[in-house]
């Protein structure tokens, strides 16, 4: 594997030590989530002399490096003193120095792409160079949160046309590191999200890798959901690994399941997500650019994309899913990425566990062919793995599912997963006695009947307030799925939490809305038609 690094910003001509009025760097232990933040005391001589303003962008230089940061002004010398410049955790780490190292601070040049941003706000269509300039400034942290928000909202309201989505995807893939595995096919699988418990990647990767195909899976952590693939895999093994170590694992085992944050792939996407998620904005164009730019930067040549459809999924109708499918296919073709879009049933959670430990339990039971394994998770994983296996030119179309099932049933997928876990750094885990959170309550059915509806969003919310994913053993364990008969007073699901306050928050959330609808068979939503 070869990695093409992002172009480095030009170094200053003089070091901070050689310039007048250097300040002393101070690490401020505040996690500002993907935003570089600098802190100056209000009585700092440089702050007053330079006319800095709070929330302005400043450039901090030290050790031959620089970071662009948003300025916060403080009055408490316990945070920073008058002769210091403080930096948030991520910003400080980028300079690679110790506390007390001399540094210079000055006002940052305004982003060169601001005129293009203003045109997008006015509803104009932007070209390739406009998006390249905007994405470059975003990746270099030149945009303030206000400017980032303006770009996200303008792109959402104006709805990017398909050429603009391609330009945005291309620009996002071009900044940051880009991996080249020097072979084809390099396969990957991605789900657009929104379905709790949908841990198919942790089954697909060992199945496909056991077949011999290269599947370097880098996944995200949860931001607003109860668990991401990286959170669940972290129950079993280390997921934060240097790129070189991951490359060695992939070469030896043909696959990995790791957190993608260390790889610096499509870094502008990570910055944009920090704004999109709090605003609950996930427009089709931004979704396509986010997913495909990461896959191209990771060196993938072939992708299976899962689009779940359901009343409480991200995509609510089949016509909407088909429109999204066409947009993904158009942009992927322009990016020379082979894509197979699979529209799946998103009417309810996949599996029975929601939360890292509960989902890891489900995955390992499927891999071990345990009779307690959730069949819907097994079947969906086999379907997606089969589609990926059919990227192999030696596999005939339609044969992938049977090959995937044989790999799983024979134990080869479990052996491959065990090898990947050991290579990444195994952690103790027993799916027969998973380390669940200490406190628990049950949610009961209020009437006799059938389960006719399950609200993905509400169950994810309950698991989240119970503490998942920060508390690995917290979450929701489902006892009933769509179509199951229930009697009044029967348990629908159990909620696990480590702290009394979290348990109470989850209890209140479930009391307001359990997430389950119990009714007659005629009320059961129509059977999902797979495409």
Secondary structure, 3 states (H helix, E strand, C coil): CEEECCCCCCCCCCCHHHCCCCEEEEECCCCCCCCCEEEEECCCHHHHHHCCCCCCEEEEEECCEEEEEEEEEECCCCCCCCCEEEECHHHHHHHCCCCCCEEEEEECCCCCCHHHHHHHHCCCCCCHHHHHHHHHHHHCCCCCHHHHHHHHHHHHHHCCCHHHHHHHHHHHHHCECEEECCCCCEEEEEECCCCCCCCCHHHHHHHHHHHCCEEEEEECCCCCCCCCHHHHHHHHECCCCCHHHHHHHHHHHCEEEEEHHHHCECHHHHHHHHHHHHHCCCCHHHHHHHHHHHHHHCCCCEEEEEEEECCCCCECCHHHHHHHHHHHHHHHHHCCCEEEEEEEECCCCCCCEECHHHHHHHHHHHHCCCCCCCHHHHHHHHHHHHHHHCCCCCCCCCCHHHHHHHHHHCCHHHHHHHHHHHHHCECCCCCCCCCCCCEEEEEECCCCEEEEEECHHHHHHHHHHCCCCCCCCCEEEECCCCCCEECCCCEEEEEEECCHHHHHHHHHHHHHCCCEEEECHHHCCCCCCCC
